[in-house]
Amino acid sequence: MKKCILLLAAPLLIMSCKNESTSTDVKKDSTVTYPYQATYSSDWSISTNTKNTQTVLQSYKDWETDKLSNGNSYLADTMRIDSWTGDQMKLTKDSTLHLWQKYRDSLSSSKITVLAWINLHSNDKNQDWVSVWYTQTDTYKSGKIDSAFYQDDNRIKDGKINYVSTKKQGMK
């Protein structure tokens, strides 16, 4: 009987020992051959700069609460925007805020529900990105309601958002 208990206890003891690593480094597996090569970057790590995430999420909150003038503190002097409509723009900060405010003024309300975000650093490009997945329900002053899923990629340089790429999928 003692031998049976010992035989059962030994594997449990071994399985209960954990190697608790706090490293966020990801080991690269050189034995994997991918069918494609990334043209932008395939060398990413999770960023620990939480200020980047806070900056991006504040921009969403300011859209929702119609406080876009706060954008002066977190938008770069020059912005590049790739819109979900396919439009690609390079604008000054003032022009960006004017464009966004014009659209926001057509709404009586906007509700954003953030589903997830990830704060990334491209090691080979030395660039910081915050990707955000969210739903947004806009109510126009005309009464029309538009709801959609969005996925945005926001590039941060020197603490300022300098690029936004937006993808949109309508909700059914």
KEKOL-302921 format. One record per residue: x, y, z of N, C-alpha, C in turn. Coordinates in steps of 0.1 Angstrom, whole numbers, plus 2048, in hexadecimal, padded with zeros to 3 digits. Layout:
N
XYZXYZXYZ;...
//
This chain:
172
8087F480080080080080980D800;81380C80881C81880982381A7FB;82680F7F482D8107E78238177DD;8168137DE80C8197D580B8287D7;80A82C7E480983B7E78168427E2;82283C7E482E8427E082E8437D0;82A8397C98298397BB8208447B5;8158477BC80B8517B881085F7BC;8178607C881B86D7CD8278727C5;83086A7C183C86E7BA8398767AD;8308717A482D87979882688679B;81D8867A58168927A982089C7AE;8298987B68338A17BB83B8A77B0;83F89F7A68478A479B83E8AE792;8328AA7908298B37888268C078F;8268C079C8238CC7A482E8D67A4;83A8D27A08468DB79F8448E3793;8448F07948438F978884F901786;85390377A85D90C77685791A773;85692277D84F92F77B859939776;85793C769860946762858953761;85F95E76385996B76285D971755;86596B74D86A97074185F971736;85F97C72F85697E72485C97B716;86997671787097370A86A966704;8689676F786395C6F086E9556E9;8709486EB87B9416E487793F6D5;8809426CD87D9406BE8809316BB;87892B6B387991E6AF87F91E6A0;88C91B69F89291C69188E910689;88790768E8838FB6868768FD67F;86F90868286290B67B86591366E;85F90E66386091565785291A653;85192865384492E65084292F641;83592E63C83392E62E83493D629;83594763183695562D84195B636;84796663085096E63884997C63A;84998164684398D64984B998642;8449A163B84B9AC63484E9B863D;8469B96488479C46518509C065D;84C9B66658539B167084E9A4675;85699B67985298F68085998E68E;85F99969286799969E8609A36A8;85699D6B084E9A56B98509A06C7;84E9AA6D184D9A66DF8429AE6E5;83D9A96F08339B16F883A9BC6FE;8349C86FD83A9D47038369D6711;83F9DA71983B9DD7278389EC72A;8389F471F835A02720826A04720;821A0372C812A0472E80DA1272A;816A1C72A811A2A72680CA2A718;812A2270F80DA217017FFA1D701;7FBA127087EEA0D7087E4A1870E;7E8A1E7197E0A2971F7DEA34715;7E8A3870E7E6A437047DCA3F6FA;7DDA336F47D4A2F6EA7C6A2E6EF;7C4A276FA7B7A267007B0A33704;7B9A3D7087B3A4A70B7AEA516FE;7B4A4E6F37AFA546E67A1A4E6E3;79FA416E6792A3B6E4788A416ED;78BA436FA782A4970477FA57700;789A5E6FA786A6C6F677DA6D6EA;77DA636E1774A626D6766A5F6DC;765A566E5758A526EA751A5D6F2;759A656F9754A70702754A7E6FB;758A7E6EE759A8A6E6762A946EC;76EA906EF778A996F5785A986EC;783A996DF78EA976D6799AA26D7;795AAD6DD7A0AB86DF7ABAB26E7;7A9AA86EF7B4AA26F77BEA9C6EE;7BBA996E27C4A936D87D1A9B6D7;7D1AA86DA7DDAB06D97E8AAA6E2;7E4AA36ED7EFA9E6F67F4A906F2;7EDA896E97F2A7B6E67F3A786D7;7EFA816CE7F2A7F6C07FFA866BB;806A7F6B2812A856AD80FA916A4;819A996A1817AA5699812AA168B;817A95686813A9067980DA8267B;801A806757FAA736777F9A6C669;7FAA5F6697F7A5765E7EBA4E662;7E1A4E6597D4A4765D7D1A3F650;7CFA326537C9A286497BCA2564E;7B1A2A6477A4A2964C79EA1C647;793A1764E78CA0B64A785A0D63C;784A1963877EA1C62B788A1961F;795A1862379FA166197A7A23616;7A2A2E61C7A9A3B61B7B6A3B623;7C0A4061D7CDA426247D1A50624;7D3A556307D5A646327E2A6663A;7E8A716377F3A7763F7EFA85642;7EDA8764F7E7A946547EFA9A65F;7EEAA76617F3AAD66D7EAAA9679;7EFAAB6857E7AA86907DAAB1690;7DBABD68D7CFAC668C7C5AC1682;7CAABD6767C1AB866C7BAAAB670;7C2AA36777BCA9667C7B1A99686;7B4AA268F7A9AA569979DAAB693;79FAB4689794ABA68278CAB067B;792AA667478BA9C66D783A93676;78AA8F681783A8668B777A8E692;779A9B69576FAA269C763AA4692;765AA668575AAA867C752A9C67C;758A9067B750A8467B749A82689;751A8469474BA826A173FA8B6A3;73FA9769D734AA169F727A9C698;729A9268F71DA8D688716A83691;71CA7F69C716A756A6710A7C6B2;706A766B7700A7A6C4707A726CF;70CA666CC713A5E6D671BA536CF;725A4F6D672EA446D1731A3B6DD;72FA2E6DC732A256E773DA1B6E3;748A1B6EA753A116E7754A076F2;7549FA6EE7579F06F77649E96F3;76E9EA6FB77B9E46F777B9D56FA;77E9CD6F077F9BF6F278D9BA6F6;7979C06F17A59BC6F47AE9C66EF;7BA9C66F47C59CE6EE7D29C66F1;7DC9CA6E97EA9C46EB7F49CF6E8;7FE9D06F08089DA6EF8159D36EA;8199D66DE8249CF6D88309D86D4;83C9D26D48489D96CF84E9D16C4;8509D76B88579D16AD8659D36B0;86C9C86B387A9C86B68839CD6AB;8819C869F88A9CB6948879D968E;87B9DE6908779EC68C8789F6697;8799F16A387A9FA6AF86EA036AF;8629FD6AD855A046AD84C9FE6B7;843A076BD839A036C782BA046C1;8239FA6C38169F96BE80C9F56C9;8009FA6C87F59F56D07EA9F26C7;7E69E56C77DA9E06C07CE9DF6C9;7C39E46C47B79E46CC7AB9DE6C4;7A49D46CB7989CE6C578C9D46CD;7829D86C67779DF6CD76A9DF6C5;75F9E16CB7539E46C474F9F26C6;7499F86BD745A066BE737A086B8;72EA0E6C0721A116BB71FA206BB;71DA256AF71BA336AD70DA366AA;708A406B16FAA456AE6FCA536A8;6F7A5469B6F7A616946ECA6A699;6EEA776976E4A8069A6D7A7E693;6D8A786876CCA7567F6C4A69685;6CAA6268F6C4A576956C9A49690;6D1A496866D6A3D6806E1A3768B;6E1A2A68C6EAA236956F3A1A68D;700A1B68F70AA13688713A0C692;7139FE69271B9F769B7259EE693;7329ED69873C9E66917469E169A;74D9D669675A9D169C7659D9695;76F9DD69D77B9E46987879DD69D;7929DE69579F9DA69A7A99E5695;7AF9EC69E7B89F769B7C69F369F;7CF9F86977DE9F769A7E2A0569B;7E8A096A77ECA166AA7FBA166AC;803A1E6A5811A1E6A7814A2A6B0;81DA286B9821A336C3830A366C1;832A436C0840A476BF842A536C9;84CA526D284EA5D6DC842A606E4;83AA566E782EA576EF822A5D6E8;823A5E6DB818A646D3813A5A6C8;806A5A6C6801A526BB804A586AE;80BA516A580EA57698809A5068C;802A4468E7FCA3D6847F1A34689;7E6A346827DAA2C6857D6A25679;7D4A1867A7CEA1066F7C2A09675;7B6A0B66E7AAA066737A39FC66A;79F9F166F7979E76687899E666E;77F9E56667719E566B7699DA665;7619D366E7589C966A74A9CC670;7409CD6677339D066B72D9C5674;7259C967D71E9C06867109BC680;70D9B06817009AC67C6F59AA687;
//
